[in-house]
Amino acid sequence: MNIQKHCWRMGSAWRRGAWLQGAMRQVLMGLALAGICVSPLLAQEAPSSSALGEEMEQAHAALQAHDAQGAKRHFEAVLRLDPGNAEAHVNLGVMAFFAGRCDAAEPHLRAAIGELEQNANPQALLALCELRDGKPEAAADLEASWIRVKEPKLHVQIGLELARLYRGRGDTARMMTVLQALTADAPDNLEVLFFAQQVYTDLADETLNKMALLAPGAPLMQQVIAEKLVNQGDLARAIEHYHKALDANPHLPGANFELAEALLDGPHTAATEKAAREQLDLAVKNGGDSAAIECVYGRLEKLLQHPAEARMHYERAHELDPNNAEALLYLAGALADEDKQQEALVLMRAAVAADPFDAAAHYRLARLCGKLQLKEEEERQIRLSQEVRQAKEQVVEVFRQMNRRVEPVKAQEENTP
């Protein structure tokens, strides 16, 4: 069996999901991950002895039969006949690496690299072994592998190890460079997300501790305390700290707006509604208008049952930010109420596109599609609404277990298109 044919068979087996479970799966996945199927251009010419060919074919057959020990035995036999056989060295090196035996993997990987200089994957595994063994050259070799390796899973593994190495050395700048690349390349990888969460939490705690030491009574510190209290659901104490911050610095960026939101999120009274409006007016005066401020004005007018004024603010929000989901959703509902269904549909679709994680928006779009006899889109939006709602409920439960407050999942609006 020639190498090209073997590679094709391994690729086919991978696509059919024919790998074994457990340790055998890890070894065989490791072989594929490390680019063990050497391309014909890189495959070395083996001596033409029948014994060598027979051992190589039996090694391939053992791999296909998920017999790691058999494959190891036959590749070792290949090396006895041909000590410089790169394919056998790489196979044995990768199998040893994924079995946790860097001491056995390194000699084989080093022997193969000289023959396969263009194959970055074995070099990457060697760099990982160097890291595990605490060798000083590990950092430089990991950096080189991070640049050269293209296989996605191995690239992520190398990047994580490199980021952890930089973190351990206190090299925050290099760590963040690698982490930002990882989160862009593998945004759904749990290991990457976990590491990022650790890093950002540590950085946030570090900066907060530094602020507390430098100026515990400073307006900015009071604003930070207020934001933490809002996240914990303690609006009354949050409002107190916002007032402390603004008493010390009436022009503190963002504080007027945040205070207005906190006032409206709490119990609604004439006094709190009046105070919220005053804070919004100050937010515009101190920092200029924005779509976010106009939306809060709109919410306030809705509470006061002033639909014309609410619409005016949401239209202004839409002018300032055409992709503001809250403004799009409100204006779409207003158009639907006026029986302008097609115009409402355009804005409703834009609202869902602007915030695809708003379950209520998907549901309202489904209702509107139902009225317009868009059956397929209606069914799709109902399904998406249910999926988003379930996902948010899972997030709420996780945060509940951590004793943190998140916005509850809003009920679907039955009386709004």
Secondary structure as UniProt FT lines:
FT   HELIX           3..15
FT   TURN            16..17
FT   HELIX           22..33
FT   TURN            34..35
FT   TURN            40..42
FT   HELIX           50..64
FT   TURN            65..66
FT   HELIX           68..81
FT   TURN            83..84
FT   HELIX           86..98
FT   TURN            99..100
FT   HELIX           102..113
FT   TURN            114..115
FT   TURN            117..118
FT   HELIX           120..132
FT   TURN            133..134
FT   TURN            136..137
FT   HELIX           138..148
FT   HELIX           152..169
FT   HELIX           172..185
FT   TURN            187..188
FT   HELIX           190..214
FT   TURN            216..217
FT   HELIX           219..231
FT   TURN            232..233
FT   HELIX           235..248
FT   TURN            250..251
FT   TURN            253..254
FT   HELIX           255..265
FT   HELIX           270..287
FT   HELIX           291..303
FT   TURN            304..305
FT   HELIX           307..320
FT   TURN            322..323
FT   HELIX           325..337
FT   TURN            338..339
FT   HELIX           341..354
FT   TURN            356..357
FT   HELIX           359..371
FT   TURN            372..373
FT   HELIX           375..401
FT   TURN            402..403
FT   TURN            414..415
//
